[in-house]
Amino acid sequence: MKTSSSYCLPVLALLLNRGQLADASKSSENVNNNDTNPRMEYANGNPKSKTTSKIKGTESGHLEDQRELQYSAGPPRKQPAAQTPPTTNSKGDLIIPHEAKWPLSTSTTTWEQGMLSPTEAPSETPSEMPSFSPTKIASATLAGLSYIPGKLNNYQNGLLLSEGLQSRIIATSMEKVELADGTYSRFGFHDSPDGAAVFADPESGGWSYVSNSERENGDGGVGAIVFNADGEVVGYKHLQVGTSYNCSGGKTPWDTWVSCEEHDYGRIWQVDPTGLRPPEETSMSATLGKFESFAYDIRNFDKPQFFVTEDNTYGALRRFTASNPNWDDPWSILHGEGVLEYLVLLPSTGDRWDEEGTYYWTDDLDAAKSNARSFYMHTEGLDVYHNELFLASKVQYSLFILDLDSDTYKRFPTDVGLFDGQPDQMKRLIRDGNVETSSTFDVNEPEEEPLLYFCEELGDSQGIHARDANNWYYTILESSEYGRETTGLAFSPDGKHMYFSFQWAGVIFDIWRDDGLPFYGKTLDVHYHHRPDENDEAATRGGRDMWS
């Protein structure tokens, strides 16, 4: 195992102690496609050139056969009634009236449409996997916990797991997905799974795992695995087809998925997790690029702001400020008029390694590209927490924290070793009043240390890792059998299921705890990269070394 310096640790310790991260994303997914082949039948052709006119509505990235859309996704949904603008609670979390959301249909038959017909064969013999439906527990104490992060002693399904964890493979690229009733999905699971998120269905209690496909030449897209309230797989469908290199993205405040294409002429799409609306190119990609991650700042509802990173040597962070946001139809906010600007950093002494500086936004794309080349090239990770924007440069091994109110920033080095590769793709896990974990259980919560979970990119042994508030490191699980790059880390709404993928192998895992409790912790959506450094002693304080 490589080791890690403590230089970047105060930043993450600070993040861990900031309290609950606001996300306000609860919805679920559906999909639409008319293919009977296990492989995704995407439109052929290379990425569009700069001369291609901007795509609107159903002209691209969506199936043309609307009859099949109705068959796959169910009847059209009524438009929501007029609503009042969203507000925030005392924690600063977004509160959108229920009518403002676009939840999935809760009918089981809706999800089963487009699937093979159920058989009358007996169900499989019950396995040892526990039911994850809401239960009441009289009490919970540390003595009753079985999950020991970092103590790797359980080998199954090609994974070396921490004590107290179980696993199952729920999908494999190019193969039809096996459903809980013994049938199989109509379509094969998409290839090269990458960025992902979970959307809850508050009506049925289920959820969907929405995942990008990072394939080239129009073979990319977005797919969704659908779960019932017990965590069982009940469907899989395609949400978007015909795009290329769908890398990462992010959730919107109104519970839709933003999918970013990462190639020279990439576009930024808004995707409905239910599949009822066709994907639509956003106004954020008026100028094309190799897009990566999405985040937002909606503290001012009159001028909501949206940010996207670009994984490129000249990739400038862009900001889109909507001019006339219509909160009665939040989908339209990303497709209407607005101001598109780009980040320019001004280090205090003009040196790229300065630890602080100021910044401004400009509409001069060329100037911003030059500035990105000098100070923050190849940014991937992106997140916004209250008035702070977190931006990670994988090439410069730097984490930038921008104060969105004072136009100042600080830079923290991340050029220290951690495990065997580069940590990547941290996703939020929120535990507050908006998450089912708090209301599902009638328990005295165990005094577990919350963890910050993240994936790892590159290296001989890939896995999921975590930090605690004391800066101790833990390898939650790892494997050398599935190739490079773990991606798509996400948690079920109740926190009891951890999902992730090995991109090269194209497998999706479901991880849960023996004791049936949630994964207490949270994550930050910054792709954190570390340069190997075997001489650093910081990482030897915790993680797998604790149990060797």
N, C-alpha and C positions, 0 to 999 in steps of 0.2 A: 504493500500500500504506500502510495505517495503521502507526504505529510503537508501540513499547511501552516502558514504564518498567521499571527494574530492581528495583522494590520487591518483586515477587512472585518474583523469580528465585532468591534464596537458598533458598526453600522447595523449589522443584522441583530445584535442584541438589542439595539435601540428599537428596531422594527418590531421585535418580538414583544417588547414592553409597551408598545404604543396602544395596546388595546385592540379592540375588534376592528378589522378592516371592513370598510363599507363596500358592498358589491351590489346589493339590491337586484339580484338576478334570479328569478324563479319562473321557469317555464318548462316546456318539454318539447319533444321533437317528433316529426313525421318526415316522410320522404316521398319523392315522386320519380318514377322511371317506368319504362315499358319494355324492358329487356328481360328475356327469359334465360339469357346466357349467364353463367356464374361470373363471368368477367364483366366489369362495368363497360357498357357500350357508350363511350364518349365520342363526341364529334372529332373527326380527324382534322389535321392541320396544325400548323405551327402557331406560336403566339402571335397575336396581331401586331402589326407595325404601328409606328406613330401616326401614319397617315390614315389609319382606320378610323372611321367616324365613331363617336362615342355611342356606346350601346345603351339602350333604354328598355325597360320592361322585359318582355319575354323574347327579345331579339337574340339573346345569347345567354349561355350559361344555364339554359333551362329547356326542358323537353318541349317540342312543338305540339305534340299531341295532347291537347287539353282534355280530351275524353279520358285518356289514360291517367291524367292528373286527378280527375274526379274519381276514377276507379281506385287509384292508389291512396289518395289522401282523404277520401270521404267527401260529403257534400260541402259546397261553399259555406264559409262562416259569415254570419251576419256582421255588418260593420258595427263597431262599438258605438254606444250612445255618447253624446257630448259629455265631457268630463271637465272637472276642475283641474288646473295645473297641479303637478306633483309638488309635494312638500318634503321636508326632512324632519326626522325625529330628533330627540335630544342628543343622540349620538352623532348626528350629521348624516345618517343613512337615508337614502332616497326612499320615499313612500309614494308609490303610484297607485291610484285607485284601481281596484280589481278590474274594472271595465276597460282600463287602458292597456291591459296585457293581451297577448295573443296566445292563450294556452292551447295545448293540444285538445283534440277531441278525446273524451274519456271513454268512449265506447270501445270495448275489447274487439268488437267486430271490425271497427275502423282500422285498428292496427293489423288485424288479420287479413284485411283486403290486400290482394297482391301476394299473399303467401300460399303455400301448398295447403290443400284441405287437410284438416286434422283427421287422424286415423282413429279407429276404435280399439286399437291395441292397448293392452294394459299399460299403465304408467310404470316407469322404471322403479326398481327397489329404492326406497328412500336412502339417501346417502347420509354421511355424518355432517354435511354442511347444515348449519342451523338456519332456521327461518329468520329473516331479518325484518319481519313485520313488527309494528310497535307492540311492545310488551311492557308490563309494569313489574318493576323490581323492588322488592321491599327495601333493600339497602345495598350499598356497594362500598367496599373498602379496599384499600391497597392489598390486603391479604388475599382478596378474591380475584385479583387481576392475574392474567396469564401472559400478557404481552410484555416482552422484555426487549425493547428496541436495541439493536446492535449485537445481541447474542445469537449469532448465526449457527443454528444447530438443527434446522429442519429443511431437508432437501426433498423437493417434489416439483414435478412438471418442469424440470430443468432450472429451477430457481433454488438458491440457498436463502432461506427465510429466517427472519428473527423468530425467536421462541414465542409461541402463542399465535402465529399467523398461519392461515391456510390460503390456498390458491386454486384457481381454475382458469383454463383458457376458454374464453367465450367467443372468440372469432379469429380466423386466420385468412389472410389475404387470398383472394381468388377462389375461396371455398364458400359454399352456402353456409349460413349461420344456423346452428341447431337451436330449435326453440324448446321451451319448457314442456310443450305437449308432445314432443317427439317428432314433430315435422321440421321442415327446413325453410329458410327464407327463399323467396323467389330469386333474389339476386345474390351473387357472390360478394363477400366483403371486399371493400376497395383496397387497392394496393398502396404501399408506402404511407401508412397512417402517420400523421404528424400532430399539429396543434389540435386541442380538443377542449370541450367543456361539457358540463352536465346541466341539463335544464329540467326543472321539476314540473310535474303535472299536479297541481294542488287538488284537482277534482278527483282523480283516480288514486292519488298517492304514489303513482309511479314516476318514472323519469326517463330521460334519454341521454345517451352519451353521443355527442355530436363531434365528428372527427374529420379533419382535412385529409385529402389524398395528394401527396406531393409527387405526382407523376407529370411527365413532360408531354408535349405535342398534343394537347387537348385531352389527355387521358387522366387529368386530375379531377378534383371536385370535392364534394362533401357528402358524407354518409352519416347515418344515425342508427345506433343499436337501442332498441326500446325495451324497457324493464317494467314489470308490474310492481305493486307495492311490496312484494316479498323479495324483490331483487332478482327475480327470474327473467330470463330473456324471452320476450314475447314477439319480437319483430326486428327487422332490419330493412331499411330503405335508403334510396339515394335522394339527397336534397338538392345537389347541384352537379351538373355534368358539363363537359366541353371546355373546361378551363385547364390551366397548366400550373404546376408547381404551387399548389395551394399549401402554403407553409404553416403559418400560425394565424393569429387574429385576436379576437377577444369578444366578450359579451357587451351588449349595449345596456343602458339603464332600463330599457323596456323589454328585455329578455329576448333579443334576437342575436344571431351570430354574425360577426364580421369576419369574412375569410379573405386573406391577403395572398395574392399571387406573387411569387418571388422569381421574376425573370425580368429582362430588360424592358419589356413592354407590359409589365404586370398591372393588374387592376385590383381595386378594392370593392368587394361585394358585400351587400347585406343579404343574409340568408335566413329565412323563416324556419325555425326548428320544427314547426309542425308540417312544413311542406305545403301549406295551403296557399301561400303567396310564392310566386316565382322569384328566384334570386334577381337582384337588381344592382347594377353598378352604382356606386356612391359618387357624390360630388368630390370626395377626397382624392380620387384618382383622375382629376382633370389633367394633371401631368402624370405620366406613367412612371413606373419604377419597380425595383425589386423589394416589394413590401414584406414586412415581417409581423409586427405586433401592433395592437390597437388598445387605446385607453381613452378615458374621458374625464372632464371636469365640468360638472353641471351645478355647481354651487350658485351660479347665476342662471336661473331658468330662462331669462330673456336672451342671454347670449351663451348658450351651451357650447363648449369647446371639445374637440375631438382630436386625438393625436395618433400618428402612425409612424413607426420607424421604417428605415430602409437599410437592408443588409448589403451595403455597397461602399466602395472606397469613397465615393462622392455622395453617399446617401444622407441627405439632410432630413432631420426630424421635421415633419410637417404638422401644422395646426390648422384645423378647419373650424371657423366660428360661424354657426348658423345665423342668418340674418333675421328670419321671421319664423322661429320654431312653432310648429303647431302641435301642442301636447295632446290635442284630441286625436291626432293621428301621428303618433311618434315615429312610425316607420318613415314618414315623409321628411323628417328632419335631416337625414343624411343624404337626401336627394334634391333638396331645394337649393336656394341661393345662399351664398355665404362668402366669407373671405378666407382664402387659402394663403397661408404664410409659412415661412421656414425659419428654423432656428440658427442664430449666429451667436457663438460664444466669444466672450472677451476675457481671456485669462488675465489675472491681475498684473503679471509682468510680460505677458505675451508668449509665455512658454506653455507648451501643451501639458506639461506635468505640474503646472500650478495647481494648488489645492483649492483655490477659490477664484471667483471672478464675477462678472456681470454678463448679461445676455440681452438680446432683443430679437424681435421677429421682423422679417422682411418679406416683401413679395418678389424680391430679386432672387430667383432660383439659382442662377449662376454664382452669385456671391455666396449664397448659403452652401452650395456644393463645395466651393473652394474652402470655406470655413470648416465644413465637415471633414474634408480631406486632411486638414491641419490639426483638428482638435478632437473629433469624435467619430471617426470612420467606423463602418460596419457595426451599427447599433442593432441589437436584436431585442433584448429585454426592455419592457416598458410597463410602468404601472403608475397610477396616481392615487395618492392617499391624502385627502383633505387638500391642503395648499402645496403639497410637495409632489413633484414628478420625478420618478426614478428611471434612469436611462443607463443601460449597460452597453459598453463597447467591448466586443469580444477580441478585437485586434489589439487595442491599447490597454486591455486588462484594467478598465476603469469603470467605476460606478459614479455617475453624475446624479446629484440631487438638486433639482431646480426648485427654488421658492417661487411659486406662481404669482405671489402677491408683491414681492420686493424686487423681482427681476435680478436676483443674485443666484449663484450656484456654488456648490462645493463638490470636489472630486475626491473619491476614495480609491486607492489602488486595490486591485484584485489579483495582482500578479504573484500569487502564492499558491503552493500546491494544496490540493484537497483530493483525497482518494486517488483513483487511477486515471482520471480524465477531467473534463470540464463540466461542472454542474450547469444544467440548462433547464429552462422551462419550469419555473416555479409557479404554481397555481394557487389561488386563494382557497382557503377552507375557513369559512366564517362560522363562528359559534356565538350567536346572539339570539335575540328574540325573534328574528326572522327565519331562523333555521329550526327544522323539526326536532333536532336533538334536544333543545331546551324544553319543548312541550310534550315530547313523546314519552319521556321517562319520568316515573315517579320515584326518584332516587335521591339519595344524598351523594352528590357527585364525588367520585374518588379524587384524591388530591394528586392527580397526575400532572407531570410537567408538560405543558403544551410544547409541541415541536414545530419547527419550520421545515417542511418537506420540499424536496426538489429532485429533478432528474439529473442524469449525467450524460454528457456527450463525449464520445471518443474514449480511448483507453481499452485495455485488454479485458477488463471486467466491468460490465455495465450494470447499473442498478438504480435504486431509489435511496436517497440519503436524507438525513435530517440534522438539524441543530436544535439545542435547547437554549433557554435564556442564559445559561452559564457558559455558553460557547463550547459545549461538548458536542462532538460529532458522532453520528450513528449511521452505520450502514443498515438500512431497514431490510433490504434484500439485494441480491446481486446474481449475475449469471455471466458465464463466458460462452454459452452455447447458442445464443441468438444473434450474434453479430453486434455491430456498433449502434449506438444512439437509442436511448430510451426517451420516449416522447409522450405527449398527451396525458400528463398527470392530472387527474381530476377525482373528485370525491362525490359520492351520492349525497342527496340533500340531507339525509339523516347522519351523514358522516361515517356510516358503517362499512361502506365499500370504497376501496381505493382502486381506481382504474388507471392503467398505463399501457403503453405499447413498446415493443421492440420494432423500430421502423424497418430495418433491413429484413428481418424475418417476417414482418407483417402480422404479428400476433398481438392480441389484446388480452390482458390479464385482469381478473377480478380478485382482489385480495381482501380478506376479512379477518377479524380477530376471533380466536377460540371462545373468549369470554362474552362475545356478542355485543361488546361496547363499541362506541364510535372511536375513530382516530382523533383524539383530542389534539388540536393544533391548528395552525394556519400557515398560509404560504404567501409569497409575494411574487407577482408575475414579472420577474426580471431574469433574463437568461444569464446566469452568473457563471463566468468563465475564470479558470485559474490556471496559471502556468506551473508545471511541476517543479517542486523544490524539495528534494529528499533531505535536505539539511535542517529543515524547520521542525521544531519539536512540538509545536502547538497541537497538531492533530493527534499526537500519541496520547493525549490526556483522555481521550474518549473513543467512542465508536467501537469497531471490531476489536481493537487492541485491548479494550477493557476486559475481554472475555478470553483472550488467548493464554 
